[in-house]
Amino acid sequence: MRALRIAAAAEAASLALLLINLFTVHIGGVSSLVGPLHGMAYLVVIAATFLVPAPPAARWLALIPGIGGLLALRRLRDH
């Protein structure tokens, strides 16, 4: 569960950085560094959600790029 929390935060933060970079200065190095980090965090969120006992809705929510990890955590907390 801790890995899911960390990965969900990294996923959301990296998406925010990518969007800020895109709409402001658009530095290629930032995209090259943060893009793979975002992708890896996304994959970890999906894997971690499938490894914990979670309702099917939380697993489907984890598949949403960017905020899926946060939504899945919310669903797990409510469960």
C-alpha positions as CSV (number, residue, x, y, z in Angstrom):
1,M,0.0,0.0,0.0
2,R,2.9,2.3,0.7
3,A,4.4,1.7,-2.7
4,L,1.0,2.6,-4.2
5,R,0.9,5.9,-2.3
6,I,4.4,6.8,-3.4
7,A,3.8,5.9,-7.0
8,A,0.5,7.7,-7.1
9,A,2.1,10.9,-5.8
10,A,5.0,10.5,-8.3
11,E,2.5,9.9,-11.1
12,A,0.5,13.0,-10.4
13,A,3.5,15.2,-9.7
14,S,5.3,14.1,-12.9
15,L,2.2,14.8,-14.9
16,A,2.0,18.3,-13.4
17,L,5.6,18.9,-14.3
18,L,5.1,17.7,-17.8
19,L,2.1,19.9,-18.4
20,I,3.8,23.0,-16.8
21,N,6.8,22.4,-19.0
22,L,4.6,22.0,-22.1
23,F,2.6,25.2,-21.5
24,T,5.5,27.4,-20.4
25,V,9.1,27.0,-21.5
26,H,9.0,23.6,-23.2
27,I,12.5,22.4,-22.4
28,G,13.3,19.2,-24.1
29,G,15.5,17.9,-21.3
30,V,12.7,18.2,-18.8
31,S,10.4,16.1,-21.0
32,S,13.2,13.6,-21.6
33,L,13.7,13.1,-17.9
34,V,10.2,13.4,-16.5
35,G,8.4,11.5,-19.3
36,P,9.9,8.1,-18.5
37,L,9.5,8.8,-14.8
38,H,5.8,9.4,-15.3
39,G,5.5,6.3,-17.4
40,M,7.2,4.1,-14.8
41,A,5.1,5.6,-12.0
42,Y,2.0,4.8,-14.0
43,L,3.1,1.2,-14.5
44,V,3.9,0.8,-10.8
45,V,0.5,2.2,-9.8
46,I,-1.2,-0.4,-12.0
47,A,0.9,-3.2,-10.7
48,A,0.6,-2.2,-7.0
49,T,-3.2,-1.8,-7.4
50,F,-3.4,-5.4,-8.7
51,L,-1.2,-6.7,-5.9
52,V,-3.3,-5.4,-3.0
53,P,-6.7,-6.8,-2.2
54,A,-8.8,-4.2,-4.0
55,P,-12.3,-4.0,-5.4
56,P,-12.6,-4.1,-9.2
57,A,-13.5,-0.4,-9.4
58,A,-10.1,0.5,-7.8
59,R,-8.3,-1.6,-10.4
60,W,-10.2,0.1,-13.3
61,L,-9.5,3.5,-11.8
62,A,-5.8,2.8,-11.6
63,L,-5.7,2.5,-15.4
64,I,-6.5,6.2,-15.9
65,P,-3.2,7.9,-16.7
66,G,-2.1,10.8,-14.5
67,I,-4.7,10.7,-11.7
68,G,-5.6,7.0,-11.6
69,G,-3.4,6.2,-8.7
70,L,-4.9,8.9,-6.6
71,L,-8.4,7.8,-7.5
72,A,-7.6,4.2,-6.8
73,L,-6.2,5.2,-3.4
74,R,-9.4,7.1,-2.6
75,R,-11.5,4.0,-3.6
76,L,-9.3,1.8,-1.4
77,R,-9.7,4.1,1.5
78,D,-13.5,4.1,1.1
79,H,-13.6,0.3,0.8
